Amino acid sequence: MLEPRVYDIALLALGASVATPKEGIKAEVLVVQSFDELHNRSTEAKGKIVVFDQGYVSYPVSVAYRDYAAEEAANVGAVATLVRSIASFSIHSPHTGWQDYKKGIRKIPTACIAVEDAEMLSRMAKRGTKIVIHLKMDSQNLPPVTSRNTVAEVIGSKYPEQVVLVSGHLDSWDVGQGAMDDGGGAFISWQALSVIHQLGLRPKRTMRAVLWTAEEEGLVGSSQYYDAHKVNISNYDLVMESDMGTFTPTGMGFLGNEQATAIAQEVIKLLAPINATTHKPTAEGGDISFWVKNNVPGGSLLNQNDRYFWFHHSDGDTMSVQDPHAMDLCAAAWTVFSYVIADMCDMLPR
């Protein structure tokens, strides 16, 4: 920031953002708190850097600003966007993530900024203070390269062609370590098979762990897996994904028909020794969404993840976020639920 004073703004480029020119972009700032306000003040936006200080409602609601800020601002003539990080709590930490350019609309640089900086700029703007920012970003969009899903399985003893799938994604953003998003989900999915193997158990159906590649860039690995295996969709008994934290488990999300849900609720009761018997009719996880949309029963981990968006897509996503005991409990819940379903006499009803 050059005016009203010199100040370094903490930022991270958003996924697929274009770079600024080498000399950067020097422009006056327009601060808005919603897309509606941007549209109402569209005549003020031309040639400006638009800052979105949209506040945090919930991730599904607030993430729209990260996804579409550049598109909306470019439509009214802005030269760049800075978006308040999608975070429920902040210690001056920007949180990155994917964003979408719409075909046919001019691509402008876009980045996330720390909550504190977005609020500071908003206060300045409300006082009528002129704000000027010199933005420099050297983002690069490189050609695609090959990456792969990682697959492991315990072959079923009676119905090896039928599959109970557990999963998490291996990729992460370049900040932090990706320990929470989604190292934890990948770990408990791998651990489910490891525990079954160590105990010498072999369920009737195949238990398969898939650690997805390129989830953050748009479910690339999981969509290709679905395309390759959907011909056998009738053999997929249950698909599960953990991608919302591996804090202390509270139960299982399960989405299926009435009969399948009744069965799942009985299985969840087995988690009483670790106080994880809550059921919610949900199967969170973009990587399994292709299957769930086509009526394959889906499952996800419920856990005490109220702090998840404190660290999400930021430098704070490190191993220090993870608690070994909580992860062991999550692995236990994940293993019990998937194994019992895989070892039932019949597949879950659809």
C-alpha positions in Angstrom: 0.0 0.0 0.0 1.3 3.4 -1.0 -1.5 5.7 0.3 -2.5 6.8 2.9 0.7 5.3 4.2 3.3 2.8 3.1 2.4 -0.7 4.3 3.2 -4.3 3.1 -0.1 -6.3 2.7 0.1 -10.0 3.4 -1.2 -11.9 0.4 -1.2 -15.2 -1.5 -2.1 -15.6 -5.1 -5.2 -17.6 -5.8 -5.1 -20.7 -7.9 -4.7 -20.1 -11.7 -4.4 -16.4 -11.2 -2.5 -14.5 -14.0 0.5 -12.4 -13.1 0.6 -8.6 -13.0 2.8 -6.9 -15.6 6.5 -6.9 -14.5 6.2 -3.4 -13.2 3.1 -4.3 -11.3 -0.2 -2.5 -11.1 -0.5 0.8 -9.3 -4.1 1.8 -8.8 -6.6 3.3 -6.5 -8.7 0.9 -4.4 -12.4 0.3 -4.2 -13.5 -1.6 -1.2 -16.8 -3.5 -1.3 -18.5 -6.0 1.1 -20.6 -8.0 -1.4 -21.1 -8.6 -5.1 -24.3 -6.6 -4.8 -22.4 -3.6 -3.6 -19.9 -4.0 -6.4 -22.7 -4.0 -9.0 -24.3 -1.0 -7.3 -21.0 0.9 -7.5 -19.9 -0.5 -10.8 -19.2 3.0 -12.3 -16.5 3.5 -9.6 -14.7 0.3 -10.3 -13.1 1.0 -13.7 -9.3 1.0 -13.5 -9.3 0.2 -9.8 -8.1 -2.7 -7.6 -11.3 -4.1 -6.0 -10.9 -5.3 -2.4 -13.6 -7.6 -1.2 -14.2 -7.5 2.6 -17.1 -9.8 2.6 -16.9 -11.2 6.2 -17.2 -14.8 7.0 -20.6 -16.5 7.1 -19.7 -20.1 6.3 -17.3 -21.8 3.9 -20.0 -22.7 1.3 -21.3 -19.2 1.3 -18.1 -17.1 1.7 -16.0 -19.2 -0.8 -18.0 -17.7 -3.7 -16.0 -14.5 -3.3 -12.7 -16.4 -3.7 -14.1 -18.3 -6.7 -15.7 -15.4 -8.6 -14.2 -12.1 -7.4 -12.0 -11.8 -10.4 -14.8 -12.5 -12.9 -17.2 -10.1 -11.2 -14.7 -7.3 -10.9 -13.3 -7.7 -14.5 -16.9 -7.4 -15.7 -17.0 -3.8 -14.3 -13.6 -2.8 -15.5 -11.4 -3.5 -12.5 -7.7 -4.2 -13.0 -7.2 -6.7 -10.1 -8.9 -8.1 -7.0 -7.8 -8.7 -3.5 -10.1 -11.0 -1.5 -10.5 -11.3 2.2 -9.3 -14.8 3.2 -12.0 -17.4 3.6 -11.2 -18.0 7.3 -13.3 -18.1 10.5 -10.3 -16.9 12.5 -7.1 -15.2 11.6 -3.7 -14.3 13.0 -2.7 -12.2 9.9 -2.5 -15.3 7.8 -3.7 -15.2 4.1 -5.5 -18.4 3.0 -5.3 -19.4 -0.7 -7.5 -21.7 -2.8 -8.8 -22.2 -6.3 -10.7 -19.5 -8.3 -12.4 -19.6 -11.6 -12.0 -17.4 -14.7 -15.1 -17.4 -16.9 -14.4 -18.0 -20.6 -14.7 -14.8 -22.6 -14.0 -12.5 -19.7 -10.7 -10.7 -19.3 -8.4 -12.4 -16.8 -7.2 -10.1 -14.0 -4.7 -10.8 -11.2 -6.4 -12.0 -8.0 -5.1 -12.8 -4.6 -6.3 -13.4 -1.0 -5.3 -11.1 1.8 -5.3 -11.5 5.5 -8.6 -10.8 7.3 -6.9 -8.0 9.4 -5.7 -6.2 6.2 -9.1 -6.5 4.6 -10.8 -5.0 7.6 -8.2 -2.2 7.8 -8.8 -1.2 4.2 -12.5 -1.3 4.8 -12.2 1.1 7.8 -10.1 3.4 5.7 -12.6 3.4 2.9 -15.5 4.1 5.2 -13.7 7.2 6.4 -13.4 8.4 2.8 -9.6 7.9 2.8 -8.0 7.5 -0.6 -6.2 4.2 -0.9 -3.5 3.4 -3.5 -1.9 0.0 -3.8 1.0 -1.1 -5.9 0.4 -4.8 -6.6 3.1 -7.1 -7.9 2.4 -10.8 -8.6 4.6 -13.2 -10.6 2.2 -16.1 -10.8 2.8 -18.8 -13.4 0.4 -21.3 -15.0 2.6 -24.1 -16.1 1.7 -27.0 -18.6 0.0 -30.1 -17.1 2.2 -32.9 -15.9 1.3 -36.5 -15.0 0.3 -37.3 -11.4 -1.4 -40.4 -10.2 -3.9 -41.6 -7.6 -2.4 -44.0 -5.0 -4.4 -47.1 -4.6 -4.1 -50.0 -2.0 -6.6 -52.7 -1.2 -7.4 -55.8 0.8 -9.0 -58.2 -1.6 -12.4 -59.5 -0.5 -12.7 -63.1 0.6 -16.1 -63.8 -1.0 -17.1 -60.9 -3.3 -13.7 -59.5 -4.4 -15.4 -57.6 -7.3 -17.5 -55.6 -4.8 -15.8 -52.6 -3.3 -16.0 -50.5 -0.1 -13.8 -47.4 -0.9 -12.1 -45.2 1.7 -10.3 -42.1 0.6 -8.6 -38.7 1.2 -6.5 -36.6 -1.2 -2.7 -36.4 -1.3 -2.2 -33.1 -2.9 -2.2 -29.7 -1.0 -1.5 -26.1 -1.7 2.1 -25.0 -1.6 1.7 -23.2 1.7 2.0 -25.1 5.0 2.4 -28.8 4.9 -1.1 -30.0 4.0 -1.1 -32.0 7.2 -4.8 -31.3 7.9 -6.0 -30.8 4.3 -5.8 -33.5 3.6 -2.9 -35.5 5.1 -5.2 -36.6 7.9 -7.8 -38.0 5.6 -5.2 -39.8 3.5 -3.6 -41.2 6.7 -6.8 -42.7 8.2 -7.8 -44.3 4.9 -4.4 -45.9 4.6 -4.5 -46.9 8.2 -7.9 -48.6 7.8 -6.3 -51.1 5.5 -3.2 -51.4 7.6 -5.2 -52.2 10.7 -7.3 -54.8 8.9 -4.1 -56.4 7.5 -2.3 -56.3 10.9 -5.3 -58.0 12.6 -5.3 -60.7 10.0 -8.9 -59.9 9.0 -10.3 -60.3 5.5 -13.8 -58.9 4.8 -16.1 -60.4 2.3 -15.8 -57.4 0.0 -12.7 -55.7 -1.2 -11.6 -52.7 0.9 -9.9 -50.2 -1.3 -8.1 -47.0 -0.2 -7.6 -44.3 -2.9 -5.5 -41.3 -2.1 -6.6 -38.8 -4.8 -4.3 -36.6 -6.8 -5.0 -33.1 -7.9 -8.1 -32.6 -5.8 -7.4 -28.9 -5.2 -7.1 -28.2 -8.9 -10.6 -29.5 -9.6 -11.1 -33.1 -8.6 -8.8 -34.2 -11.4 -7.8 -37.6 -10.1 -11.2 -38.6 -8.7 -13.0 -37.6 -11.9 -10.7 -39.8 -14.0 -11.1 -42.6 -11.5 -14.8 -42.4 -11.8 -14.7 -42.3 -15.6 -12.5 -45.4 -15.6 -14.6 -47.4 -13.1 -18.2 -46.2 -13.5 -18.9 -49.2 -15.8 -18.8 -51.2 -12.5 -20.8 -48.8 -10.4 -23.2 -51.5 -9.4 -20.3 -53.2 -7.5 -19.4 -50.2 -5.4 -21.1 -50.8 -2.1 -20.0 -47.6 -0.3 -17.7 -44.7 -1.0 -16.1 -42.7 1.8 -14.0 -39.6 2.0 -12.4 -37.7 4.9 -11.6 -34.1 3.9 -12.9 -32.0 6.7 -10.3 -32.6 9.4 -9.3 -35.5 11.6 -9.8 -33.9 15.0 -11.6 -35.8 17.8 -14.3 -37.9 16.0 -18.0 -37.5 16.9 -19.6 -39.9 14.5 -20.1 -40.6 10.8 -21.9 -38.9 8.0 -23.9 -41.3 5.8 -26.1 -40.7 2.8 -28.2 -43.4 1.3 -31.8 -44.6 1.1 -33.9 -45.2 4.2 -33.0 -48.9 4.5 -29.3 -48.3 4.0 -29.4 -45.4 6.5 -31.0 -47.7 9.1 -28.2 -50.2 8.6 -25.5 -47.5 8.8 -27.0 -46.1 12.1 -26.7 -49.6 13.6 -23.0 -49.8 12.6 -22.3 -46.3 14.0 -23.5 -47.6 17.4 -20.4 -49.7 17.5 -18.4 -46.5 17.9 -19.9 -45.9 21.4 -16.6 -46.8 23.2 -15.0 -43.7 21.6 -18.1 -41.5 21.9 -18.5 -41.2 18.2 -22.1 -42.2 17.6 -23.6 -39.1 15.9 -25.1 -39.6 12.5 -25.8 -36.9 10.0 -27.3 -37.4 6.5 -24.3 -36.2 4.6 -21.4 -37.5 2.6 -19.0 -34.6 2.4 -16.1 -34.8 -0.1 -15.9 -33.7 -3.7 -13.9 -36.7 -4.8 -16.8 -39.1 -4.0 -19.5 -36.8 -5.3 -19.6 -38.4 -8.7 -20.6 -41.7 -7.1 -23.0 -40.3 -4.6 -24.9 -38.3 -7.3 -25.4 -41.7 -9.0 -27.0 -43.3 -5.9 -24.0 -45.1 -4.5 -24.1 -44.8 -0.6 -21.6 -42.3 0.7 -19.9 -41.7 4.0 -17.7 -39.0 5.7 -16.1 -38.4 9.0 -17.7 -36.2 11.6 -15.3 -34.6 14.0 -14.8 -31.6 16.2 -13.5 -29.5 13.4 -14.6 -26.0 14.4 -11.0 -24.9 14.1 -10.6 -26.3 10.6 -10.8 -23.0 8.7 -8.4 -21.4 11.1 -5.6 -23.3 9.2 -7.2 -24.2 5.9 -5.1 -23.4 2.8 -2.6 -21.4 4.9 0.9 -21.6 6.2 -0.7 -22.7 9.5 -1.6 -26.2 8.0 1.3 -28.0 9.6 1.8 -31.2 11.7 1.3 -29.1 14.8 -2.4 -28.9 14.0 -2.7 -32.7 14.2 -3.2 -34.5 17.5 -1.9 -38.1 17.4 -4.5 -39.5 19.8 -7.4 -37.8 17.9 -6.0 -39.2 14.7 -5.9 -42.7 16.2 -9.6 -42.4 17.2 -10.5 -41.2 13.7 -8.6 -44.1 12.2 -10.5 -46.5 14.5 -13.9 -45.0 13.5 -13.0 -45.1 9.8 -11.8 -48.7 10.1 -14.7 -50.1 12.0 -17.4 -48.4 9.8 -15.8 -49.5 6.5 -14.9 -53.0 7.6 -18.3 -53.9 9.0 -20.0 -52.7 5.8 -17.5 -54.6 3.7 -18.1 -57.8 5.7 -21.9 -57.8 5.7 -23.7 -60.6 3.9 -25.4 -58.3 1.5 -24.5 -55.0 -0.2 -26.2 -51.9 1.1 -29.7 -51.3 -0.4 -30.1 -48.5 -3.0 
